[in-house]
Amino acid sequence: MGLSARLFRSADMGASWKAVTSDKQYPTCAAWHVLVDPADGNFVWVALGWGGEAGQPVNAANRFIVERSTNGGNAFSDCSNGFPSSSGMVKKLALDPASPVGGRTLYAATSAGFYRGEGGGGRWEKTGSGLPSENLREVVTLYDKTSRKTTVLVSLEPGRIYRSEDGGRTFTASGELERVEEMAASWTDPNVVYAAGGKVWKSVDGGRNWQGVFENAVKHAGWLCTFFPWSHEAARGIGCNPKNPEQVWFTGDMQFFASNDGGASWTEMNSHPMPEGTQRSSFKGGGSWNLYSGAPHYFDGGGLEVTFCYQVVPNPNVKDVFYTCFADMGGWRTEDGGASWTYNLGRWNTGIRSEWRNSCYEIAVDTRKPGRLYAVLSGRHNLPGADIHDAGRYNIGGAAVSNNGGKNWDEFKDAGLPDRPCTSIIIDRRSREDNVLWAAVYGVGVFRSINGGKKWEQASAGLPDGARAWRLRQSGSGAVYLACTNNNPGGVWRFDDAAAEWKRLSLIHI
């Protein structure tokens, strides 16, 4: 497994890991690609460097580094002889199955062209006549056991694919594909190969011709396709079962799809309908959010939820009901103590505009009015860990209210809140009639409503301009506190009711 600084090896099926390469290019090094000989696992190669997305320039500090192991990855030694000594990167490695085990012929796609390595990569030479660019990204091999011939496919940054039938010495154009991130093929079929990037493509004639295999395929939905319009086929990576070309997977932003029929149908694997055995909804083309009314409403996770969870809130009025707030995934609700979850922000683009739904930063539960929730949202995720001045069009957000536990929502429109990221909301426990609400607006300050959100006024006196207001809390005595982040300045303030302004705790006596 390649990570940002070195290669790790597991000898117990992933239960534990040990670093087996040193950091060669600090601070830019990564074990970018790992190649294991399918005929003998003692032979392992790793390309070290950092490449980024298709079409992005290689980090200028990278050098051409390939290392080799002959003892199953327990120890590695350099095998970069023949590559340029200048800055650049080996991005992908492939082996020729027609060459002998222990002395394999290897192929390398690099930022400086196509390289062929003899003797297991002990010596490399530049080749690849016919390639119009030296800036390559991917290389895969297809092997015909009957004729004992190998086809080599390479992709240019960021798109076109070229093929070679003479060991990479000469290449001819294959396909004008958009932003190829990765290619994958099995060891058993010399004709089938997949590519992923702007789309998911498949070739059944050894890379001569390509066609998309996702847009018009049958899709079996999980939560992402059910609640979000997220059935797009833009992909980050693709994998194929080495022994079965019909079994293929691709990953994208937030999505993971699997196919067992060569791409004729796909199943969203990052979540599973609940209760167990609930049938997934199927669809073709785009517009998957139209499944909402007929699709399962409850899902469990597939283990790939890697975004920030900002908050878990119990509903004090209803046993086993909890709410969660996530970056990228919005808000979620469980009604069975966490066994299954449903999307808690209502139907897509209804009640809460789609541009705000990326992240739900906090939910406040009204204990006096069962079913009433307040939520703060933004199109900007991962606050406060990033500078909002880099957010561009995503630097938006607001607050909303639900009166039925999150099934439906109403935004606070034209009520005085700016369209900026809202990151915290509390209900003032001192309220008597309509709720008094406090909301933190990141990069602006604090706003207060005395009538349940119908109208808001800024309550930022005493705070620095552009305060990165992050979290509001109220003490048992009723005092309201604000935490600000990221040195603008960072710190904790308390609202002085008599002076109607905030005072920084480090500057007052408590």
N, C-alpha and C positions, 0 to 999 in steps of 0.2 A: 504494500500500500504506500503510495507516494504522498508525502505531506510537504508542507511549505519549506522545510529545511533539510530533510533527509528521508531515506527509505526505511520503512519499518517491515519487520517480518514476524509472522505468527506461525508457531509450530503446533498449535492446539485449536485449529479451526476458528481463530479470531478471539478466543477467550483472553489471551494476553499478547502483548506486542513488545518487540525489542528493536531498537534502532540498529541498522546494519551498515549504514554509510555515514560518513562524517559530512559536516556542512562545508561544501566546496566553494560556495560563492556568496557568502554572507554579505549583505542581508537579503540578497535577491534570489537565492537558490531554492529550487523545488525539485522533488523527484517527479518530473513531469510525465514520463511514460515508462512503464515497466513491461518487459517482454520476457515470457518464460517459454522455453522450448517445449512444445506439446508432446514431443517424443521422449524427452528426458529432462525432468524438472531440476536436475543439477545445474543446468545452464540457464542463467538469468542475466539479462542486460537492463540497464536503467539509463535513461537520458536525463541529465540534470540541468535545470534551467527554469525560467519562468516566461510563459508565452502570452497568457491572457486570451481574450476572445478572438475569434477569426477576424482578420483584417487589422488587428491592433499591432503596433510596432513592438518588436522584442525589446525588453529592457536593455539599455545600452551597457549595463554592467555584466550581462551574461557572457559566458564563454562556451565554446563547444566542448561539452564533456559527456562522454559515455563511459560507464563502468561495467565490468563483467564479473560474474561469479561462476565458478565451476563446481561449487559444493552446496548447491541448493540455496544460495543467498545468505550463507553464514558469513562470508567474507567477500569483498569486492576489490578489484584492482582496475586501474585506468586502462582503457582501450580506445583512446581518442587519436591514435597516430594517423595522420593524414588529413585531419580536419584543419581548417584555418586557425591561425593563432590569434586572429583579431576577435573583436566582440561579435557575438551571434549565438545561435542556439540550434541544437538538434531537437526537433519537435516530435518526431515519431519514428519508430523502428519497426521493421518487419523482417521475417526470415524466409528463405527460399526452401520449401519442404523437399525439393528435389535434391538439395545438397546434403552431404553426410552429417549425421549427428556427431558433435564434437568438433566439426570443422565447417559449420554452417556458413553459407553466403547470406549476408545481411544487407538490408537496404535502409537508408536514412533519408527522411524529408527534413531539410534544414532551412534556415533563413538565408543560406548562401548557395542553395541548389540541391541537387540529388546526388547522394553518395552511395557507393557500393563497397561493402566490406567483405574481404575474404578471410578464411581461417577463423571464423567465429568473431569477426570484428577486430582481428589483430592488426589489420592494415586497411585503410580506407582510401578510395580514389574517387574523384569527382567525375560524373558521367551525366547522361540524360540529355542527349541531343534531341532537339525538337521542342523542348520546354520554353515557352516565351518569357518566363520569369524565373528568377532564382529563389524567390520568396515562396517556399512551399510550406504546407501544413501537415498533410496526412499521407500515409503510404500503407497499403494493404496488399497481400498476395492471394491469388486464387490458384489452386493446384489441381491439375487434371491427372489423376493417378493412372489412367489408362495410357495416355500419351507421355506421361511424366514431364509435362510442360507447365511452366509457371507464368502466370500473367501478373504484372505489377501495375497497380493503380496509384496515382498520386493526385492530390488536390493542391491547387495554387491558393495563396491568400488573395482574396477571401473566397474564391468560387470555383473556377473551371477544373474539370477532372481530365487527366491524360492517362493513357494506358500504354504499356510496353509488353512485347512478347519475346524480347531478346535480353532479359535480365537487366532491364533498366538502361540499356545503352542508347536506345532511341525510343521516342514517345510520339504518339499521335493523339489528337483531341478526341475526347469522349463525350463530355456533356457540359453545357453552359448552365451550371447549377448556381444558385444564389447562396452565398455565405455558408460554405461547408465547414462545419465544426468538427465532424468526426465521420469515419467510415468503419464498417464492420462486415465480416464475412465468416462463414463456417470453414472447417477444415475438410468438409466432406463433399461439397458441391462447387465445381469450378465456374458455375454460371451465375450464382446468386450472390449479390453484394448490396449492402444498404449504405445510405449516406444521410446525415442529419445536419440541419442548420436552419436556413430560412424555411425549409420544409423537411419532411421525411420522404426520401426517395428510395426506389428499389430498381435494380437491374437484374434481369434474368438471362442476359446474354453476355456475361463476363465483363460488364461495364461499358459495352458499346452504346447502349441506349438506356434511358432512365425515365421513370414515371413516378408521380406522387402517389403515396399509398395511405394517406390519412384522411384527407378532406372528405372523400366520398365513401370511406369505409364505414362499417357499422361500429359505433362506439357504445360501450357499456359504462354507465356513469357511476362515479363516486360523488363525494360531496362537492368537489371543485366544479364539475360539469353540471351538477344539479343546481347549485346556488349562485354560481358565477358564470358569466359568458367566457369561459376559459378553455374551450375545446380547440384552441389554435394549435397548429402543428409546428411552430417554431421550436427547435430543439437544441439542446446543449450537447448531448451525447447520445450514442447509440451502441447497443451491444447485441451480439448474436450468439446463440448456443453453438459452441464449436463443433458439436456432433449433430446438430439439427438446424438447418437453415430456415425452417419454418418458425422457430421460436426466436422472437426478437423483442427487445425492449428499447424505449427511448425516454430520455429525461428532458425536461424543459424548466422554465421558471415556474416553480410550485407544482409541477405535474410529473407523473411517472406512469407510463402506459406500457402494457404488455400485449403481445400477440402470439398465438399458438398456430396461426394459419398463414404465416408469411405476410401479414399486414392486411389481410382481407377484413379482419375485425380487430378491435383494440379494447382493452379493459383498463379503466383507471384504477391503479393499484395502491394509491396513497391513502385510501380509506375504504371501508367496507360497510354496506348497509346493515342496519340493526333493526329488530333483533336478528340473531344469526339465522341465515337462510332466506332473508328477504331478497326478492328478485331485484336485480339492478334494472334501471330504465335504460332503454336503447334509443339511439338517434343516429341520423346521418347529417353530414354537412355541419354548419355552424348553428348558432342560436340555441345552444344547449340549455340556457337558463329558462327556456320555455317549458322545460321538463318539470319545473317547480311544483305545479299543482298535482301532477300524477306520480312524481318520483318519491322514493322513500325520504322521510324527513329526518331520520336519525342515523348516525354513522359512528363507528369507532375509528380510531386512527390506525394507520398502517405502520407507524413507527418512524415516519419521515417528517414529523412536525418539528422543524428546527428554527422557527421564528421566535421572537421574544413573546413570552406571556407576561403581561404587565400586572395582572391582577386576577385573583380568584375571589369571588364575592358570594357568600351564602345568602339565600333569601330567608330572612328570619321568620317569615310568615308561612312558608311552605317547606316541609321536610324534603330533603334530597334534591332540592332545586338550587343550583349554583350557576353563576355567570362568570365567564372569563373574557379577558380583553387581550387581543393579540396584535402584534405588528404583522402586516401583510394579509392576515386572515380575518381581521375584523373581530366581531363579538360572537360568543358561543354560549349556549345554555344546555344544561343537563337537567333532566327531571327524574333520574334514577341513580343519583349519587355518583355519577361519573362513568357509568357503564356505557352510555351512548350520549351523543351530542348532536345538537341541531343549530343551524345558523341563527343568530339572535338579532339580526338587523333587518328582518323582513325581506320582502321580495326585492330583487335587484332593481335599482333605480326607481323604487316606489317609496315615498316617504323620506328616504335619505338618498341624496343624489349619489350617483356612482363615483364621482370624483372624490368624495369624502370617505369612501368605504375601505380604503386600504388598511387603515389602522384605527382600532378602537382603544383609546388610551385609558379610559376609566369609566366605570358605571357606578351610579349612586342609586340605592334601593330606598324607596319611600316606605318606611315601616308603618306609617299611618294609613296609607292608601294602597292596599294589596294590588299588585299588577303594575304599579307606576314605577318606571325606571327613567333615569336621566343618563345620557351617554355623551361623551366628548370624543370627537373623531377628527381625522386628518387624512389627506392624501399623501402626507409625508410619513414614512415609516422610520423606525429605529431612533427616534428622539429619546433621550437627549444626546445620543452618541455621535451625532454628526452636526455640522454647522448648517443651520437652516438657510444661510445665504446661498448655499449650493443647491437648494431644493427646486428652484425655478418654478415651473407651473404646478408642482406638487405642494407648494408652500401655502396650502389652503386648509380649511376645516371649519368646524362649528360644533354646535350642541343640538341634541334632539331629545324628545320625550316619547315614551311609550306608556299606554294605559292598560295594556294586556300582556305584560310580561315579556315584551320583545317581539311579539308576532307582527305588530305594526308600529310605525314610528312617524312622528311629525317633527320636521326641523323647526328651529326657532328662526324664522325668516324675517328679515327687515325689523329685527327687534333690538338692534343696537350692538350685537356681537359682530366684530370684524370677521371676514372670511379668511381666517388664519388658523394655524394648527391649535386646537384646544387639547390640553393635556391633563386637566384635572377638574373635577366637579364635586362639590359637597353640598348637602342640605344642612342649613344652619339649624341646629337642634333647638334654638331659641324661638323658632317660628311659631306663631300662634294660629293664623288663618292660612293664607296662601304661603307656600314654601318660599323662604328666603334662600336663594342659591348663590354660590360663589363659583366662578369658573376661571381657570388659569389659561391665558392665551400666550403661547410660547413666542417670545420675541416682541410682545406688546405689553403685557401686564396682567392685571386682575380686573374682572368685571363682576358686578353684583346685580341680582334681580330680587325685587321684593314681592313679586307677584307670580312666582312659579315659572319664570322664564318668558312671560309675555313681553316684558321690556327689560333691557339691560343697560346699565350705566357703568362707565369705567370707574374703578376704585383703586387706582394705582398711585395715589399720592404717597410720596416718600420712597417709592421704588426708583431705581435707575432707569433712564431711557432705554427702551428696547429690552426690558427685563426678560430673561429666559425663565419665565415662571413655569415651574415643573409640577410641584405637588402642593395641594392644599389639605390641611388637616385641622380638626377642631379638638381642643382639650375638653376634659370633663367639666371644667369651669365655664366653658363657652368661648374661650379665646380662640381666634382663628390664626393659623400659622401658614406661612408660605415658604417652600424651599425653592431657591433659584440655582441654576446650574451653569457650568462652563464659563466661570470667571467673567461674568458681565456686570457686576461681580457675582460669584456664587455665594451662597449663605442662606441663613434662615431669618425670616422677618415675622413679626407679630403685629396684628392690626390693633391699633389704639383706637377704641371706639369713641372716646371723648374727643380726641384730636382728629378723628376720621383720616388717619394716615398710617402707613406701615413704618415700623421702626426695627432696624436690624438688631438682632439679639446681642451681637458682640459689642454694640454701642450703648446698651441700656442695662440697668441693674434689674435682675430678675428676683 
